[in-house]
Amino acid sequence: MSTAYVLGAGMSGLAAAVALAEKHAKVVLIEGAPQAGGRCRSYYDPQLDTVIDNGNHLVLSGNHSVHTYLKTIGALDHLAGPDRAEFNFAHLHTGERWTIRPNDSALAVWILDPARRVPGTSAKDYLALLKLLLAKKSDHIRDVIACRGPLWEKLLRPFLLAALNTEPEIASAALAGAVIRESLAKGGTAYRPRIAHPTLASAFVDPALAYLKAQGADVQIGRRVRAITYDNHRPIALVLPDATIPLAAEDVLILAVPPWALGELLPGVTVPTEFRSIVNAHFRIAPPAGTPLMTGVIGGTVEWLFAFEDRVSITVSGADAIVDEDRESLATRFWAEVATVMRLPAALPPWQIVKERRATFAATPEQAALRPPATTQFP
């Protein structure tokens, strides 16, 4: 019987292993880090005396692959969010607050209602989105649409920055178009916001590991594959610090690892070479009653604010400009903005800063062209 080896137990690796196990394949999942989940992980933080996520990950109701994965591992009930698509925003300096309330159908009649669309916009402003749907792979967003005005500043820029984790003006218009095609263009039923509850691990990681164990998969955590040995046109062994695992001709090998690791393991592959950081902050304080689960913040450093039962978390995407700043100064700056938006006391509560320096590849046209295909030159 052939064996399917999956290297990497981040979300890609877990999803691959689960899909293979569901088809009754013999799965061996190998992860070099001391825990599964990759950037989608949770851990106990002694400074806050609670379990926190490394960052805040938003799922949209139209992310069908995510929902299929969660259904397979029995964790669909671990996503929380409103029954309809609603997005709350607050402007840090003007005090302005608004909620975007799209209708469910793909026919976007909501943009005809000033009370439901972005303040200061007209219905015709939204036609610019159609240009992104037709963008070429070489186009930057700024080449396709005007990166200015109320719609850009109050919706498109924060939305695309969160989705692509790259300065939207220079990001890939084709990737932006793909995001819009699978969300905004399909109507509100496709982009109802969903947040893992109570933690990322409880939704995406722990149930997957339990499912794999129940299916008889061999999950090896904390064992890093140092190299792959090749013979002509076939990989023949996985080299670990303490062992060498031979690969039979009929075995399957999936590399679900970061680009820099892939470049070391697979000869001749092209991978992105530029990356963008994300900075998250967690504050141990209960949000005011009735606070929305998620709020977009305009005009400050904080971009998205998440309200959990026992803590408040914030995310700054494309955070290269601040990732090297002192953690305490970041916490102080972030909390000043959070306290203003949520009308909380100015005194800094217990906090934690989490920095992901290479969170994603830089989603520019040039770097997107370096992304490798799913198949390799090896059978």
C-alpha positions as CSV (number, residue, x, y, z in Angstrom):
1,M,0.0,0.0,0.0
2,S,1.4,3.4,-0.9
3,T,2.0,6.1,1.7
4,A,1.1,9.8,1.4
5,Y,3.8,11.9,3.1
6,V,2.8,15.5,3.9
7,L,5.6,17.8,5.0
8,G,4.3,20.7,7.1
9,A,1.3,20.8,9.5
10,G,0.2,24.4,8.9
11,M,-3.2,25.0,7.4
12,S,-2.1,23.7,4.0
13,G,-0.6,20.6,5.4
14,L,-3.5,19.8,7.7
15,A,-6.0,20.4,4.9
16,A,-4.0,18.1,2.6
17,A,-3.7,15.4,5.3
18,V,-7.4,15.6,6.2
19,A,-8.4,15.3,2.5
20,L,-6.2,12.3,2.0
21,A,-7.3,10.6,5.2
22,E,-10.9,11.1,4.2
23,K,-10.1,9.1,1.1
24,H,-8.7,6.3,3.4
25,A,-5.1,7.0,2.3
26,K,-2.2,6.0,4.6
27,V,-1.0,9.4,5.8
28,V,2.2,10.4,7.5
29,L,2.2,14.1,8.5
30,I,5.6,15.5,9.5
31,E,6.0,19.0,11.1
32,G,9.3,20.6,12.2
33,A,7.8,23.1,14.7
34,P,6.8,22.0,18.2
35,Q,3.1,22.5,17.4
36,A,0.8,22.1,14.4
37,G,-1.1,25.0,12.9
38,G,1.7,27.2,11.5
39,R,0.5,30.8,11.7
40,C,-3.0,29.6,12.7
41,R,-2.0,28.6,16.2
42,S,-3.1,29.2,19.8
43,Y,-1.1,29.0,23.0
44,Y,-1.3,29.9,26.7
45,D,0.2,33.3,27.4
46,P,1.4,33.7,31.1
47,Q,1.5,37.5,30.7
48,L,-2.3,37.5,30.1
49,D,-3.0,34.3,32.0
50,T,-5.2,33.0,29.1
51,V,-5.1,31.2,25.8
52,I,-4.6,33.6,22.9
53,D,-4.2,33.2,19.1
54,N,-1.0,34.3,17.4
55,G,-3.2,36.5,15.3
56,N,-6.7,37.2,14.1
57,H,-7.8,35.2,11.1
58,L,-11.1,36.2,9.3
59,V,-13.0,33.6,7.4
60,L,-15.8,34.7,5.0
61,S,-18.9,32.6,4.5
62,G,-18.0,32.1,0.9
63,N,-14.7,30.4,1.7
64,H,-16.0,27.0,0.6
65,S,-12.7,25.1,1.0
66,V,-12.5,26.3,4.6
67,H,-16.0,25.2,5.4
68,T,-15.5,21.8,3.7
69,Y,-12.4,21.3,5.8
70,L,-14.2,22.2,9.1
71,K,-17.2,20.0,8.2
72,T,-14.9,17.1,7.6
73,I,-13.2,17.5,11.0
74,G,-16.5,18.2,12.8
75,A,-15.7,21.8,13.7
76,L,-18.2,23.9,11.7
77,D,-19.8,25.1,15.0
78,H,-16.5,26.8,16.0
79,L,-17.0,29.8,13.7
80,A,-18.9,32.7,15.1
81,G,-20.3,35.7,13.3
82,P,-23.5,37.7,12.3
83,D,-26.3,36.1,10.4
84,R,-26.0,38.7,7.7
85,A,-23.0,40.5,6.1
86,E,-22.3,43.5,8.3
87,F,-19.0,45.4,8.6
88,N,-18.6,48.0,11.3
89,F,-16.1,50.9,10.9
90,A,-14.9,53.8,13.1
91,H,-12.8,56.8,12.1
92,L,-10.3,57.4,14.8
93,H,-10.0,61.2,14.3
94,T,-13.4,62.3,13.2
95,G,-15.4,60.0,15.5
96,E,-17.5,59.0,12.5
97,R,-19.0,55.5,12.7
98,W,-20.8,53.5,10.1
99,T,-21.9,50.0,9.2
100,I,-21.9,48.5,5.7
101,R,-24.9,46.2,5.3
102,P,-24.9,44.5,1.9
103,N,-27.9,42.5,0.7
104,D,-27.6,38.7,0.3
105,S,-27.9,38.5,-3.5
106,A,-25.3,39.1,-6.1
107,L,-27.5,42.0,-7.4
108,A,-26.0,44.7,-5.2
109,V,-29.0,46.9,-4.6
110,W,-27.5,47.9,-1.2
111,I,-25.2,50.4,-3.0
112,L,-28.3,52.4,-3.9
113,D,-29.1,53.0,-0.3
114,P,-27.0,55.8,1.4
115,A,-27.7,54.3,4.8
116,R,-26.1,50.9,3.8
117,R,-23.1,51.9,1.7
118,V,-19.9,53.7,2.6
119,P,-20.6,57.3,3.7
120,G,-19.7,59.9,1.1
121,T,-19.9,57.5,-1.8
122,S,-22.4,57.2,-4.7
123,A,-23.6,54.0,-6.4
124,K,-21.5,54.6,-9.5
125,D,-18.3,54.6,-7.4
126,Y,-18.7,50.9,-6.9
127,L,-18.4,50.2,-10.7
128,A,-14.7,50.5,-10.2
129,L,-14.7,47.0,-8.8
130,L,-15.6,45.6,-12.2
131,K,-12.2,46.8,-13.5
132,L,-10.4,44.6,-11.0
133,L,-12.3,41.6,-12.2
134,L,-10.8,42.1,-15.6
135,A,-7.2,42.9,-14.5
136,K,-4.2,41.3,-16.1
137,K,-1.6,39.4,-14.0
138,S,0.9,42.2,-14.6
139,D,-1.4,45.0,-13.3
140,H,-0.9,46.7,-10.0
141,I,-4.1,47.9,-8.4
142,R,-3.1,51.5,-8.9
143,D,-2.9,50.8,-12.7
144,V,-6.5,49.7,-12.8
145,I,-8.5,51.9,-10.4
146,A,-8.1,55.3,-8.7
147,C,-6.6,54.8,-5.2
148,R,-8.3,57.7,-3.6
149,G,-11.7,58.9,-2.5
150,P,-14.2,57.8,0.2
151,L,-14.7,54.3,-1.2
152,W,-11.0,53.6,-1.4
153,E,-10.1,55.1,2.0
154,K,-13.1,53.7,3.9
155,L,-13.6,50.2,2.4
156,L,-11.4,49.1,-0.5
157,R,-8.0,49.9,1.0
158,P,-8.6,48.3,4.4
159,F,-10.4,45.3,2.8
160,L,-7.6,44.7,0.2
161,L,-4.8,45.3,2.7
162,A,-6.3,42.7,5.0
163,A,-6.8,40.2,2.2
164,L,-3.4,40.6,0.5
165,N,-1.3,41.8,3.4
166,T,0.5,44.1,1.0
167,E,0.2,47.9,0.3
168,P,-2.9,47.8,-1.9
169,E,-1.7,50.5,-4.3
170,I,1.2,48.2,-5.5
171,A,-0.5,44.9,-4.9
172,S,-1.6,42.6,-7.7
173,A,-4.8,43.7,-9.3
174,A,-5.4,40.1,-10.5
175,L,-5.2,38.8,-7.0
176,A,-7.5,41.5,-5.8
177,G,-9.9,40.6,-8.5
178,A,-9.9,37.0,-7.5
179,V,-10.7,38.0,-3.9
180,I,-13.6,40.2,-5.1
181,R,-14.8,37.6,-7.5
182,E,-15.2,35.1,-4.7
183,S,-16.7,37.5,-2.2
184,L,-18.1,40.9,-2.9
185,A,-19.2,39.9,-6.4
186,K,-21.3,37.0,-5.1
187,G,-23.4,39.0,-2.7
188,G,-23.7,39.2,1.1
189,T,-24.2,35.4,1.5
190,A,-20.6,35.0,0.4
191,Y,-18.9,37.4,2.7
192,R,-20.5,37.1,6.1
193,P,-17.6,37.5,8.5
194,R,-16.6,34.5,10.6
195,I,-14.1,34.3,13.5
196,A,-12.8,31.1,15.1
197,H,-14.4,30.6,18.5
198,P,-13.1,30.4,21.2
199,T,-9.6,30.0,19.6
200,L,-7.9,29.2,16.3
201,A,-6.6,25.9,17.7
202,S,-10.0,24.8,18.9
203,A,-11.5,25.4,15.4
204,F,-8.8,24.5,12.9
205,V,-6.0,22.5,14.5
206,D,-7.1,20.3,17.5
207,P,-10.1,18.8,15.7
208,A,-8.0,18.1,12.6
209,L,-5.3,16.3,14.7
210,A,-8.1,14.3,16.4
211,Y,-9.6,13.4,13.1
212,L,-6.3,12.3,11.6
213,K,-5.6,10.2,14.7
214,A,-9.0,8.5,14.4
215,Q,-8.3,7.8,10.7
216,G,-5.0,6.1,11.7
217,A,-2.7,8.8,10.4
218,D,0.9,9.0,11.7
219,V,1.4,12.6,12.9
220,Q,5.0,13.5,13.8
221,I,5.3,16.9,15.5
222,G,8.8,18.4,16.1
223,R,10.6,16.5,13.4
224,R,12.0,18.6,10.7
225,V,12.9,17.2,7.3
226,R,16.3,18.5,6.5
227,A,16.5,17.4,2.9
228,I,15.0,15.2,0.2
229,T,17.3,12.8,-1.7
230,Y,16.6,12.5,-5.4
231,D,17.6,9.8,-7.9
232,N,17.2,11.0,-11.5
233,H,13.6,11.9,-11.8
234,R,12.3,10.7,-8.4
235,P,12.6,11.6,-4.8
236,I,13.8,8.5,-2.9
237,A,14.2,9.5,0.7
238,L,13.4,12.1,3.4
239,V,16.4,13.0,5.5
240,L,15.6,13.9,9.2
241,P,18.2,14.6,11.9
242,D,17.7,11.2,13.4
243,A,16.5,9.1,10.6
244,T,16.2,8.6,6.8
245,I,12.8,7.6,5.5
246,P,12.9,5.8,2.1
247,L,10.2,6.6,-0.4
248,A,8.7,3.9,-2.6
249,A,7.9,4.7,-6.3
250,E,4.2,4.5,-5.5
251,D,4.3,6.9,-2.5
252,V,2.9,10.4,-2.6
253,L,4.8,13.4,-1.4
254,I,3.2,16.8,-0.6
255,L,5.4,19.8,0.4
256,A,3.2,22.2,2.4
257,V,6.0,24.3,3.7
258,P,6.9,28.1,3.5
259,P,8.5,29.3,0.3
260,W,12.0,29.6,1.9
261,A,11.8,26.0,3.0
262,L,10.4,24.8,-0.3
263,G,13.4,26.4,-2.1
264,E,15.8,24.3,0.0
265,L,13.9,21.0,-0.5
266,L,12.8,21.1,-4.1
267,P,15.5,21.7,-6.8
268,G,14.7,24.1,-9.6
269,V,11.6,25.6,-8.0
270,T,10.8,29.3,-8.1
271,V,9.4,30.9,-5.0
272,P,8.5,34.4,-3.8
273,T,11.5,36.2,-2.3
274,E,9.8,39.2,-0.7
275,F,7.5,39.0,2.3
276,R,5.2,41.2,4.4
277,S,4.8,41.2,8.2
278,I,1.7,41.3,10.4
279,V,1.6,42.7,14.0
280,N,-1.1,41.7,16.4
281,A,-1.8,42.9,19.9
282,H,-3.9,41.3,22.7
283,F,-5.3,43.1,25.7
284,R,-6.7,41.3,28.7
285,I,-9.9,43.4,29.2
286,A,-13.5,42.6,28.6
287,P,-15.0,44.8,25.8
288,P,-18.1,46.9,26.5
289,A,-21.4,45.1,26.1
290,G,-22.8,45.1,22.6
291,T,-19.4,45.7,21.0
292,P,-19.3,44.3,17.5
293,L,-17.2,41.2,17.0
294,M,-15.0,43.0,14.5
295,T,-14.5,46.7,13.7
296,G,-12.4,48.3,11.0
297,V,-10.5,51.3,12.2
298,I,-9.7,54.2,9.8
299,G,-7.1,56.9,10.3
300,G,-4.8,55.1,12.8
301,T,-2.2,52.4,13.1
302,V,-4.8,49.8,14.3
303,E,-6.6,48.4,11.3
304,W,-9.0,45.8,12.7
305,L,-10.3,45.4,16.2
306,F,-11.7,42.1,17.5
307,A,-13.8,41.8,20.6
308,F,-13.8,38.5,22.5
309,E,-15.4,37.7,25.8
310,D,-12.3,38.2,27.9
311,R,-9.9,40.1,25.6
312,V,-9.6,42.6,22.8
313,S,-7.2,41.9,19.9
314,I,-6.0,44.1,17.1
315,T,-4.3,43.4,13.7
316,V,-2.0,45.5,11.6
317,S,-1.4,44.1,8.1
318,G,1.5,44.9,5.9
319,A,3.2,46.0,9.1
320,D,6.8,46.3,7.9
321,A,7.0,50.0,8.9
322,I,6.3,49.1,12.6
323,V,7.5,45.5,13.0
324,D,10.8,46.5,14.5
325,E,9.4,49.0,17.0
326,D,9.7,48.4,20.7
327,R,6.9,46.1,21.9
328,E,5.9,48.3,24.8
329,S,5.7,51.5,22.7
330,L,3.5,49.5,20.2
331,A,1.2,48.4,23.0
332,T,0.9,51.9,24.3
333,R,0.1,53.3,20.8
334,F,-2.3,50.5,20.0
335,W,-4.2,50.8,23.3
336,A,-4.6,54.6,22.9
337,E,-6.5,53.9,19.7
338,V,-8.5,51.0,21.0
339,A,-9.5,52.9,24.1
340,T,-10.7,55.8,21.9
341,V,-12.7,53.6,19.5
342,M,-14.2,51.4,22.3
343,R,-14.6,54.1,24.9
344,L,-12.5,52.2,27.4
345,P,-10.2,53.6,30.2
346,A,-6.9,55.0,29.0
347,A,-4.9,52.9,31.5
348,L,-3.0,50.2,29.7
349,P,-4.3,46.7,30.6
350,P,-2.2,43.5,30.5
351,W,-1.0,43.1,27.0
352,Q,0.9,40.9,24.6
353,I,2.4,41.8,21.1
354,V,2.8,39.0,18.5
355,K,5.0,39.8,15.4
356,E,5.0,37.6,12.3
357,R,7.9,39.0,10.2
358,R,7.3,36.8,7.2
359,A,3.6,36.3,7.5
360,T,2.8,36.2,3.8
361,F,4.5,36.7,0.5
362,A,4.4,40.2,-0.9
363,A,1.3,40.0,-3.1
364,T,2.7,42.2,-5.9
365,P,2.4,41.1,-9.6
366,E,6.2,40.5,-9.6
367,Q,6.1,38.2,-6.6
368,A,2.9,36.5,-7.6
369,A,4.6,35.4,-10.8
370,L,7.2,33.5,-8.7
371,R,4.6,31.4,-6.9
372,P,5.2,27.7,-8.0
373,P,2.4,25.6,-9.5
374,A,0.9,22.8,-7.4
375,T,2.7,20.0,-9.4
376,T,6.4,19.6,-9.9
377,Q,8.8,18.1,-12.5
378,F,8.8,14.9,-10.4
379,P,6.0,12.3,-10.8
